């Protein structure tokens, strides 16, 4: 028994050492990408794109369920985007609140009968409405089928070669489409582009436009600012630099519409439909043997309302983790398969061992520590040193992510906000991380029983500040 426990400790040490090495590589790639981006892409470059009329029209798909509090502000922000030619398609997925009614009142909707090809199967569409105020706004009323089904209904109606899937509780930076779509113009191989998601909580919003960023009041909301900065500026940037990006957030991503239609649209039997689509695009292109690229770019920015209470946050992270496991199981053929190159040999194994199984390793470590101590198997000086190094490295990565945003991309300009974020990076490991690790641990054993279950999300709504 003592031998088994000793070997387990050695395994865990190697596990975390290798994981931190990967994090260091992601940090290096991410820092280089963001620095280059901040240096090279300017307002002048974007203006030049418009003057040369170099753009591809975009359809913005907005799946919505019970979003009466946020939907009008969100749609107004989408309609105010700086882009030459686009349409906004809001898909009301059988809401139980007044989502459709508030849209009718705010945008003077009238029912129409458009002729379109239903290339993707969806739940029945009950009506299609066009705005008298905004000719490029279309609203679809359909039976409830889930977010993926709503996106597929929007894809059927979309007219343009690119589409952006955007959450209904989100706001886009005015130039988000310009910044994302330029990559499709520069390289015909690009199939999809993901941007950066930032917490909307604490921002000053007027007429659907984010005027400035400030720290929210809530502890949970501030913690998520750190998480998002680390995930995007280190994780997504690193994987994109290695041409192995597997996740484009469902809150905002731009895709070639025809490519998504060819692979069958969004799957409706998983809560990880955003990651699953990206993995399926990778897999199809690899199996067909054609060159392609799926990229992350630091700025376009999408602002989204993050959970402000423990119950909603835990439910969200439970769903995310179950979605990860569902994608890994659906595409298990890619694991360790050299046919899929670095995706099969690096990216998929990483997400299995260091994302999906990470909470299992972490929670078991907490549970076994008292047993190790009782058997005298803990070298306390070494254990404390390891703990301090791990915490210090974690704080360093968090601060690096925040630093990229505040210094290179000019977010959160107030010095006091940066000092507070430094403090929250220090306290992240004192309870917050453990609660979410436990929720992800539980989600690992709920994948089959809760397959396809979303759960309801509480929203405060997008206010003036």
Secondary structure, 3 states (H helix, E strand, C coil): CHHHHHHHHHHHHHHHHHHHHHHHHHHHHHHHHHHHHHHHCCHHHHHHHHHCCCCCCEEEEEEECCCCCCHHHHHHHHHCCCCCCEEEEEEEECCCCCHHHHHHHHHCEEEECCCCCCCCCCCCEEEEEEECCCCCEEEEEECCCCHHHHHHHHHHHCCCCEEEEECCCEEECCCHHHHHHHHHHHCCCEEEEEEEEEECCCCEEECCEEEECCCCCCHHHHHHHHHHHHHHHHHHHHHHHCCCCCCCCCCEEEEEHHHHHHCCCCCCCCCCHHHHHHHHHHHHHHHHCCCCEEEEEEEEEEEECCCCCHHHHHHHHHHHHHHHHHHHHHCHHHCCCHHHHHHHHHHHHHHHHHHHCHHHHHHHHHHHHHHHHHCCCCCHHHHHHHHHHHHHHHHHHHHHHHHHHHHHCCCCCCHHHHHHHHHHHHHHHHHHHHHHHHHHHHHHCCCCCCCCCCCCCCCCCCCCC
